[in-house]
Amino acid sequence: MKKRRIYTDTSTIGGCFDPEFAIWSNGLFKDFKEGIYQPVISELVADEIKGAPQWVFDKYLDLLDYDAEFVHITNIVMGLADLYLERNILTLKHYNDAVHIALATVYEVDILTSWNFHHIVHLEKIPLFNAVNLEQGYKIISIHSPKLVTTTTLVV
């Protein structure tokens, strides 16, 4: 059986150290370590993580040890992110969020995980992203917090 590919944004990694989110982010990392899911990370995550504290950067490196798939920003990804802005789903201030969603869409991951409830895991925005995706010939993207994705709940 093919493993589900899970795009992991920067907030999911940082969530491993946030008391509110650590149980589920660390549970998802345990799922990656055990091979339940295939982690997918991007060059955008790699860029964003550079400014993080060392322990967060080390957690990012753990993903690489879990045989993460690394995806790149292309003109196609940028064009899709631009469409999210043109449709007023997100603003230029939140362009990186649009790029995360476009990366997950273009690379056809099964699920995008994030703790960003304002711009990514947002009940009213997800259908709007998917309307653009369908219009452009892509599949619907499933967007959830790690809490709804992990098979493991750890005590932190």
Backbone as a chain_set.jsonl record, in Angstrom:
{"seq": "MKKRRIYTDTSTIGGCFDPEFAIWSNGLFKDFKEGIYQPVISELVADEIKGAPQWVFDKYLDLLDYDAEFVHITNIVMGLADLYLERNILTLKHYNDAVHIALATVYEVDILTSWNFHHIVHLEKIPLFNAVNLEQGYKIISIHSPKLVTTTTLVV", "coords": {"N": [[0.844, -1.184, 0.0], [0.56, 2.182, -0.853], [2.137, 4.877, 0.786], [0.611, 7.692, 2.344], [1.302, 10.932, 1.227], [2.473, 13.65, 2.948], [2.469, 17.039, 3.053], [4.408, 19.162, 4.873], [4.26, 22.083, 6.519], [6.081, 24.988, 7.745], [5.032, 25.792, 10.219], [4.063, 23.45, 11.296], [6.366, 22.091, 11.959], [7.544, 23.842, 13.852], [5.512, 23.638, 15.685], [6.079, 21.413, 17.174], [7.306, 22.275, 19.429], [5.624, 23.932, 20.747], [3.512, 24.393, 23.437], [0.732, 24.209, 23.044], [0.411, 22.771, 20.678], [2.223, 20.688, 20.543], [1.783, 17.936, 21.172], [0.432, 16.857, 18.957], [1.946, 17.639, 16.679], [4.398, 16.386, 17.274], [3.451, 13.799, 17.358], [2.813, 13.421, 14.658], [5.381, 13.572, 13.581], [6.392, 11.256, 14.712], [4.85, 9.417, 13.333], [5.925, 9.831, 10.777], [8.556, 8.952, 11.245], [8.113, 6.258, 11.789], [7.315, 5.438, 9.354], [4.689, 5.54, 8.541], [3.531, 7.653, 7.191], [4.629, 9.586, 4.337], [6.841, 12.165, 4.5], [6.679, 15.399, 3.005], [8.52, 18.09, 2.053], [9.464, 21.493, 1.341], [11.482, 23.763, -0.635], [10.76, 26.256, 0.23], [10.009, 25.861, 2.905], [12.538, 25.102, 3.822], [13.87, 27.531, 3.49], [12.377, 29.257, 5.176], [12.839, 28.101, 7.657], [15.412, 28.694, 8.287], [15.716, 30.953, 9.91], [14.859, 30.103, 12.35], [14.979, 28.976, 15.824], [17.716, 26.87, 16.943], [16.869, 24.303, 17.885], [14.45, 23.963, 16.575], [15.295, 23.975, 13.939], [16.832, 21.645, 14.031], [14.797, 19.77, 14.342], [13.579, 19.994, 11.874], [15.665, 18.909, 10.357], [15.391, 16.291, 11.184], [13.206, 15.47, 9.652], [14.382, 15.153, 7.161], [15.911, 12.917, 7.685], [13.904, 11.09, 7.804], [13.403, 10.272, 5.285], [12.327, 12.302, 3.629], [10.485, 13.717, 0.952], [11.579, 16.19, -1.229], [10.429, 19.172, -2.51], [10.297, 21.624, -5.143], [10.089, 25.147, -5.818], [8.532, 26.265, -8.648], [7.922, 27.899, -11.839], [5.32, 27.24, -12.454], [4.225, 26.654, -9.934], [4.47, 29.208, -8.777], [2.769, 30.651, -10.446], [0.274, 29.538, -9.798], [0.097, 30.231, -7.087], [0.016, 32.988, -7.42], [-2.496, 33.223, -8.598], [-4.174, 32.635, -6.413], [-3.851, 34.977, -4.993], [-4.782, 36.859, -6.867], [-7.469, 36.189, -6.868], [-8.205, 37.128, -4.468], [-8.053, 35.522, -2.203], [-5.927, 35.3, -0.513], [-3.6, 37.809, 0.65], [-0.877, 39.834, -0.608], [0.871, 40.126, 1.502], [0.789, 37.67, 2.709], [1.956, 35.9, 0.986], [3.784, 33.725, 1.041], [2.251, 31.764, 2.302], [0.397, 31.23, 0.31], [2.137, 30.121, -1.547], [2.944, 27.784, -0.207], [0.528, 26.331, -0.295], [0.14, 26.147, -3.05], [2.43, 24.651, -3.748], [1.869, 22.189, -2.474], [-0.395, 21.515, -3.913], [0.409, 21.431, -6.682], [2.359, 19.448, -6.594], [0.81, 17.358, -5.92], [0.261, 16.285, -3.295], [-1.103, 14.266, -0.656], [-2.145, 15.359, 1.686], [-1.976, 18.565, 3.17], [-0.364, 19.803, 5.977], [-0.735, 22.116, 8.637], [-0.454, 24.646, 11.171], [-1.472, 27.086, 10.784], [-4.12, 28.781, 11.137], [-5.302, 31.078, 10.254], [-4.76, 31.616, 7.565], [-4.289, 29.282, 6.087], [-5.286, 26.657, 7.099], [-8.203, 27.094, 7.059], [-11.565, 27.344, 7.346], [-13.267, 28.768, 5.553], [-11.572, 29.522, 3.501], [-10.359, 27.248, 2.359], [-12.203, 25.924, 0.507], [-12.135, 27.903, -1.459], [-9.45, 27.951, -2.332], [-9.47, 25.397, -3.431], [-11.369, 25.674, -5.451], [-10.039, 27.297, -7.29], [-7.926, 25.555, -7.815], [-9.249, 23.337, -9.04], [-10.312, 24.631, -11.28], [-7.97, 25.119, -12.623], [-7.198, 22.636, -13.356], [-6.192, 20.923, -11.44], [-6.18, 18.538, -8.705], [-8.371, 18.42, -5.847], [-7.124, 19.76, -2.831], [-6.371, 18.454, 0.297], [-6.511, 19.917, 3.386], [-5.34, 20.165, 6.613], [-4.958, 20.411, 10.204], [-2.167, 19.075, 12.056], [-3.308, 17.691, 14.167], [-5.576, 16.412, 13.212], [-4.509, 14.591, 11.52], [-2.38, 12.969, 12.455], [-1.648, 9.661, 13.576], [-0.881, 9.079, 16.022], [-0.831, 9.954, 19.414], [1.107, 11.658, 21.555], [2.409, 11.943, 24.867], [3.602, 14.845, 26.061]], "CA": [[0.0, 0.0, 0.0], [1.318, 3.411, -0.977], [2.001, 5.779, 1.933], [0.119, 9.039, 2.072], [2.328, 11.982, 1.201], [2.01, 14.752, 3.781], [3.253, 18.267, 2.986], [4.565, 19.689, 6.225], [4.726, 23.469, 6.467], [6.991, 25.396, 8.811], [4.322, 25.851, 11.5], [3.957, 22.084, 11.809], [7.659, 21.781, 12.571], [7.616, 24.648, 15.065], [4.499, 23.152, 16.617], [6.663, 20.373, 18.034], [7.825, 22.921, 20.636], [4.585, 24.813, 21.265], [2.69, 23.591, 24.357], [-0.619, 24.013, 22.525], [0.399, 21.918, 19.491], [3.323, 19.712, 20.56], [1.312, 16.543, 21.189], [0.052, 16.408, 17.615], [3.088, 17.766, 15.761], [5.338, 15.306, 17.58], [2.805, 12.558, 16.919], [2.989, 13.328, 13.214], [6.783, 13.236, 13.357], [6.53, 9.827, 15.04], [4.274, 8.715, 12.171], [6.94, 9.887, 9.713], [9.681, 8.099, 11.646], [7.678, 4.866, 11.69], [6.999, 5.126, 7.967], [3.244, 5.517, 8.304], [3.34, 8.666, 6.168], [5.807, 10.09, 3.63], [6.892, 13.622, 4.616], [7.025, 16.206, 1.835], [8.902, 19.446, 2.447], [9.797, 22.302, 0.171], [12.554, 24.74, -0.488], [10.213, 27.368, 1.002], [10.185, 25.472, 4.312], [13.981, 25.178, 4.086], [14.221, 28.943, 3.603], [11.733, 29.82, 6.367], [13.376, 27.48, 8.87], [16.755, 29.236, 8.54], [15.677, 31.927, 10.994], [14.279, 29.49, 13.551], [15.94, 28.515, 16.825], [18.448, 25.658, 16.566], [16.108, 23.085, 18.154], [13.45, 23.831, 15.512], [16.065, 23.571, 12.756], [17.18, 20.23, 14.223], [13.58, 18.988, 14.081], [13.487, 19.999, 10.409], [16.644, 17.931, 9.874], [14.806, 14.962, 11.424], [12.373, 15.123, 8.495], [15.269, 14.663, 6.107], [16.269, 11.554, 8.09], [12.729, 10.236, 7.597], [13.275, 10.091, 3.839], [11.386, 13.295, 3.118], [10.514, 14.15, -0.45], [11.856, 17.624, -1.273], [9.837, 19.74, -3.716], [10.867, 22.915, -5.503], [9.236, 26.202, -6.353], [8.674, 26.403, -10.098], [7.048, 28.929, -12.403], [3.939, 26.745, -12.352], [3.833, 26.873, -8.537], [4.315, 30.652, -8.573], [1.565, 31.073, -11.158], [-0.898, 29.13, -9.018], [0.081, 31.104, -5.902], [-0.439, 34.307, -7.895], [-3.955, 33.155, -8.795], [-4.817, 32.745, -5.097], [-3.848, 36.404, -4.656], [-5.678, 37.539, -7.806], [-8.85, 35.893, -6.457], [-8.368, 37.73, -3.138], [-8.127, 34.521, -1.133], [-4.86, 35.769, 0.363], [-2.998, 39.068, 0.219], [0.557, 39.774, -0.873], [1.542, 39.977, 2.802], [0.771, 36.246, 3.052], [2.313, 35.195, -0.247], [4.395, 32.423, 1.337], [1.165, 30.814, 2.573], [-0.119, 30.847, -1.012], [3.13, 29.242, -2.17], [2.832, 26.466, 0.437], [-0.666, 25.648, -0.824], [0.414, 25.843, -4.459], [3.391, 23.535, -3.779], [1.15, 20.959, -2.132], [-1.324, 21.23, -5.004], [1.123, 21.069, -7.913], [3.05, 18.17, -6.381], [-0.249, 16.378, -5.667], [0.35, 15.591, -2.016], [-2.411, 13.816, -0.175], [-2.607, 16.268, 2.734], [-1.1, 19.632, 3.644], [-0.575, 20.062, 7.397], [-0.329, 23.434, 9.091], [-1.128, 25.234, 12.334], [-1.846, 28.434, 10.398], [-5.581, 28.78, 11.011], [-5.763, 32.344, 9.667], [-4.584, 31.718, 6.119], [-4.169, 27.99, 5.389], [-6.309, 25.74, 7.627], [-9.277, 28.065, 7.29], [-12.803, 26.747, 6.834], [-13.83, 29.508, 4.422], [-10.586, 29.683, 2.428], [-10.03, 25.965, 1.714], [-12.987, 25.739, -0.73], [-11.711, 28.886, -2.462], [-8.221, 27.404, -2.919], [-9.815, 24.235, -4.254], [-12.07, 26.126, -6.66], [-8.978, 27.703, -8.215], [-7.199, 24.333, -8.204], [-10.061, 22.59, -10.005], [-10.372, 25.437, -12.495], [-6.668, 25.017, -13.288], [-6.959, 21.239, -13.722], [-5.576, 20.17, -10.339], [-7.073, 17.854, -7.777], [-8.67, 19.094, -4.588], [-6.097, 19.545, -1.824], [-6.866, 18.262, 1.653], [-5.734, 20.765, 4.288], [-5.723, 19.894, 8.004], [-3.938, 20.544, 11.242], [-1.616, 17.759, 12.42], [-4.207, 17.03, 15.12], [-6.513, 15.56, 12.481], [-3.778, 13.711, 10.611], [-1.527, 12.0, 13.132], [-2.238, 8.43, 14.113], [-0.249, 8.901, 17.322], [-0.884, 11.064, 20.358], [2.175, 11.494, 22.533], [2.39, 12.776, 26.06], [4.801, 15.683, 25.991]], "C": [[0.886, 1.243, 0.0], [1.051, 4.313, 0.238], [1.425, 7.114, 1.49], [1.268, 10.03, 2.178], [1.772, 13.218, 1.904], [2.959, 15.94, 3.648], [3.23, 18.898, 4.366], [5.088, 21.114, 6.135], [5.539, 23.8, 7.714], [6.298, 25.417, 10.167], [4.159, 24.466, 12.119], [5.246, 21.684, 12.514], [7.797, 22.548, 13.885], [6.628, 24.205, 16.122], [5.004, 22.064, 17.547], [7.122, 20.946, 19.37], [6.832, 23.899, 21.26], [3.672, 23.995, 22.171], [1.283, 23.295, 23.837], [-0.681, 22.954, 21.424], [1.353, 20.731, 19.539], [2.856, 18.265, 20.5], [1.077, 16.04, 19.77], [1.176, 16.563, 16.601], [4.095, 16.652, 16.011], [4.758, 13.939, 17.225], [2.957, 12.35, 15.431], [4.437, 12.978, 12.874], [7.052, 11.766, 13.687], [5.963, 8.976, 13.896], [5.259, 8.701, 11.004], [8.085, 8.928, 10.018], [9.346, 6.623, 11.475], [7.275, 4.471, 10.271], [5.523, 5.032, 7.662], [2.891, 6.488, 7.177], [4.68, 9.022, 5.539], [5.836, 11.609, 3.803], [7.302, 14.275, 3.3], [7.321, 17.606, 2.356], [9.389, 20.186, 1.214], [10.986, 23.204, 0.441], [12.058, 25.975, 0.253], [10.336, 27.073, 2.496], [11.661, 25.59, 4.684], [14.422, 26.623, 4.276], [13.646, 29.55, 4.888], [12.382, 29.317, 7.654], [14.757, 28.041, 9.242], [16.776, 30.207, 9.717], [15.151, 31.38, 12.309], [15.37, 29.156, 14.571], [16.546, 27.161, 16.42], [17.621, 24.39, 16.767], [15.007, 22.872, 17.117], [14.141, 23.391, 14.224], [16.451, 22.097, 12.849], [15.981, 19.328, 13.955], [13.326, 18.904, 12.568], [14.444, 18.957, 9.821], [16.161, 16.499, 10.107], [13.952, 14.523, 10.235], [13.219, 14.564, 7.358], [15.71, 13.23, 6.402], [15.123, 10.572, 7.863], [12.404, 10.09, 6.122], [12.236, 11.038, 3.232], [11.587, 13.516, 1.624], [10.674, 15.665, -0.434], [11.336, 18.176, -2.585], [10.294, 21.185, -3.894], [9.81, 23.883, -6.019], [9.556, 26.361, -7.838], [7.803, 27.566, -10.572], [5.584, 28.525, -12.32], [3.407, 26.966, -10.942], [3.567, 28.36, -8.3], [3.055, 31.177, -9.272], [0.299, 30.723, -10.399], [-1.015, 29.985, -7.754], [-0.415, 32.498, -6.275], [-1.958, 34.325, -8.103], [-4.702, 33.25, -7.472], [-4.889, 34.215, -4.667], [-4.804, 37.177, -5.562], [-7.14, 37.347, -7.422], [-9.151, 36.41, -5.055], [-8.603, 36.707, -2.026], [-7.092, 34.87, -0.069], [-4.334, 37.088, -0.188], [-1.495, 38.86, 0.018], [1.36, 39.581, 0.413], [1.677, 38.501, 3.194], [1.098, 35.369, 1.833], [2.939, 33.831, 0.022], [3.343, 31.366, 1.635], [0.559, 30.32, 1.251], [0.842, 29.884, -1.7], [3.097, 27.857, -1.535], [1.655, 25.673, -0.156], [-0.45, 25.258, -2.281], [1.406, 24.68, -4.589], [2.679, 22.212, -3.519], [0.207, 20.542, -3.249], [-0.597, 20.702, -6.24], [1.811, 19.716, -7.771], [2.105, 17.061, -5.918], [-0.033, 15.575, -4.388], [-1.052, 15.174, -1.595], [-3.01, 14.794, 0.835], [-1.549, 17.333, 2.973], [-1.407, 19.823, 5.121], [-0.002, 21.418, 7.769], [-1.067, 23.771, 10.383], [-1.564, 26.664, 12.028], [-3.351, 28.462, 10.101], [-6.124, 30.058, 10.382], [-5.743, 32.325, 8.143], [-4.549, 30.387, 5.378], [-5.269, 27.031, 5.834], [-7.495, 26.606, 8.049], [-10.533, 27.581, 6.568], [-13.365, 27.451, 5.603], [-12.873, 29.619, 3.244], [-10.304, 28.376, 1.669], [-10.879, 25.734, 0.465], [-12.594, 26.714, -1.842], [-10.407, 28.451, -3.131], [-8.572, 26.268, -3.876], [-10.599, 24.606, -5.502], [-11.055, 26.561, -7.719], [-8.238, 26.466, -8.722], [-7.967, 23.55, -9.266], [-10.139, 23.321, -11.341], [-9.083, 25.304, -13.312], [-6.288, 23.575, -13.625], [-6.264, 20.403, -12.656], [-6.639, 19.473, -9.518], [-7.338, 18.748, -6.562], [-7.56, 18.755, -3.598], [-6.774, 19.44, -0.453], [-5.941, 19.016, 2.606], [-6.25, 20.57, 5.709], [-4.604, 20.27, 8.957], [-3.373, 19.146, 11.518], [-2.519, 16.987, 13.379], [-5.153, 16.063, 14.414], [-5.824, 14.535, 11.591], [-3.007, 12.617, 11.337], [-2.311, 10.79, 13.622], [-1.775, 8.212, 15.554], [-0.467, 10.143, 18.179], [0.143, 10.782, 21.44], [1.901, 12.358, 23.749], [3.696, 13.531, 26.072], [5.105, 16.243, 27.367]], "O": [[1.845, 1.334, 0.767], [-0.091, 4.49, 0.66], [1.717, 7.6, 0.397], [2.089, 9.968, 3.094], [0.739, 13.76, 1.511], [4.112, 15.868, 4.072], [2.169, 19.134, 4.945], [6.227, 21.336, 5.724], [5.663, 22.98, 8.623], [6.924, 25.089, 11.174], [4.122, 24.335, 13.342], [5.214, 21.016, 13.548], [8.13, 21.961, 14.914], [6.871, 24.373, 17.317], [4.413, 21.822, 18.599], [7.307, 20.204, 20.335], [7.173, 24.614, 22.202], [3.107, 22.997, 21.724], [0.709, 22.253, 24.152], [-1.713, 22.306, 21.251], [1.3, 19.86, 18.672], [3.486, 17.446, 19.831], [1.477, 14.929, 19.424], [1.346, 15.698, 15.742], [4.592, 16.04, 15.065], [5.491, 13.03, 16.836], [3.202, 11.231, 14.98], [4.687, 12.175, 11.975], [7.849, 11.112, 13.015], [6.531, 7.943, 13.54], [5.41, 7.686, 10.324], [8.527, 8.182, 9.145], [10.195, 5.831, 11.066], [6.935, 3.316, 10.014], [5.141, 4.494, 6.623], [2.061, 6.186, 6.32], [5.736, 8.79, 6.129], [4.941, 12.29, 3.302], [8.161, 13.767, 2.579], [6.486, 18.229, 3.012], [9.686, 19.584, 0.182], [11.426, 23.379, 1.577], [12.865, 26.684, 0.854], [10.727, 27.949, 3.267], [11.995, 26.12, 5.743], [15.259, 26.908, 5.133], [14.343, 30.271, 5.602], [12.457, 30.054, 8.637], [15.213, 27.88, 10.374], [17.766, 30.268, 10.446], [15.013, 32.125, 13.279], [16.546, 29.065, 14.22], [15.95, 26.41, 15.648], [17.655, 23.493, 15.924], [14.663, 21.731, 16.808], [13.631, 22.534, 13.503], [16.402, 21.38, 11.849], [16.135, 18.24, 13.4], [12.908, 17.865, 12.057], [14.084, 18.217, 8.905], [16.478, 15.599, 9.329], [13.967, 13.354, 9.851], [12.819, 13.619, 6.678], [15.865, 12.424, 5.485], [15.344, 9.367, 7.746], [11.262, 9.817, 5.754], [11.387, 10.633, 2.438], [12.708, 13.501, 1.115], [9.969, 16.35, 0.307], [11.738, 17.72, -3.655], [10.632, 21.873, -2.93], [8.787, 23.486, -6.576], [10.708, 26.566, -8.223], [7.043, 28.142, -9.793], [4.71, 29.372, -12.137], [2.273, 27.411, -10.767], [2.56, 28.727, -7.695], [2.362, 32.045, -8.743], [-0.644, 31.514, -10.357], [-2.112, 30.414, -7.396], [-1.177, 33.113, -5.529], [-2.618, 35.324, -7.816], [-5.759, 33.879, -7.408], [-5.866, 34.643, -4.053], [-5.546, 38.042, -5.097], [-7.959, 38.242, -7.628], [-10.229, 36.16, -4.516], [-9.271, 36.997, -1.033], [-7.353, 34.75, 1.128], [-4.587, 37.44, -1.341], [-0.93, 37.844, 0.422], [2.411, 38.94, 0.402], [2.589, 38.137, 3.936], [0.585, 34.26, 1.682], [2.655, 32.873, -0.698], [3.51, 30.202, 1.27], [0.251, 29.138, 1.102], [0.41, 28.94, -2.361], [3.21, 26.854, -2.241], [1.787, 24.491, -0.474], [-0.819, 24.158, -2.694], [1.235, 23.818, -5.451], [2.864, 21.24, -4.25], [0.028, 19.35, -3.504], [-0.95, 19.65, -6.775], [1.841, 18.928, -8.717], [2.543, 15.966, -5.568], [-0.128, 14.347, -4.389], [-2.05, 15.67, -2.117], [-4.218, 15.03, 0.846], [-0.355, 17.034, 2.977], [-2.568, 19.988, 5.495], [1.06, 21.82, 7.292], [-2.152, 23.256, 10.652], [-1.986, 27.381, 12.935], [-3.789, 28.205, 8.98], [-7.298, 30.11, 10.015], [-6.595, 32.937, 7.498], [-4.757, 30.356, 4.165], [-6.101, 26.633, 5.019], [-7.746, 26.815, 9.236], [-10.551, 27.431, 5.346], [-13.886, 26.794, 4.703], [-13.312, 29.79, 2.106], [-10.041, 28.404, 0.467], [-10.319, 25.373, -0.571], [-12.705, 26.391, -3.024], [-10.265, 28.564, -4.348], [-8.043, 26.187, -4.984], [-10.499, 23.915, -6.516], [-11.196, 26.233, -8.897], [-7.958, 26.347, -9.915], [-7.394, 23.148, -10.279], [-10.043, 22.704, -12.402], [-9.109, 25.37, -14.541], [-5.19, 23.318, -14.12], [-5.799, 19.299, -12.937], [-7.829, 19.77, -9.618], [-6.608, 19.705, -6.302], [-7.108, 17.612, -3.528], [-7.638, 20.245, -0.107], [-4.733, 18.78, 2.626], [-7.431, 20.776, 5.987], [-3.451, 20.425, 8.556], [-4.035, 18.145, 11.241], [-2.493, 15.756, 13.396], [-5.491, 15.012, 14.96], [-6.488, 13.701, 10.975], [-2.982, 11.47, 10.89], [-3.47, 10.89, 14.024], [-2.219, 7.278, 16.223], [-0.3, 11.265, 17.701], [0.052, 9.782, 22.153], [1.232, 13.387, 23.654], [4.771, 12.933, 26.09], [6.078, 16.978, 27.534]]}, "num_chains": 1, "name": "protein.A"}
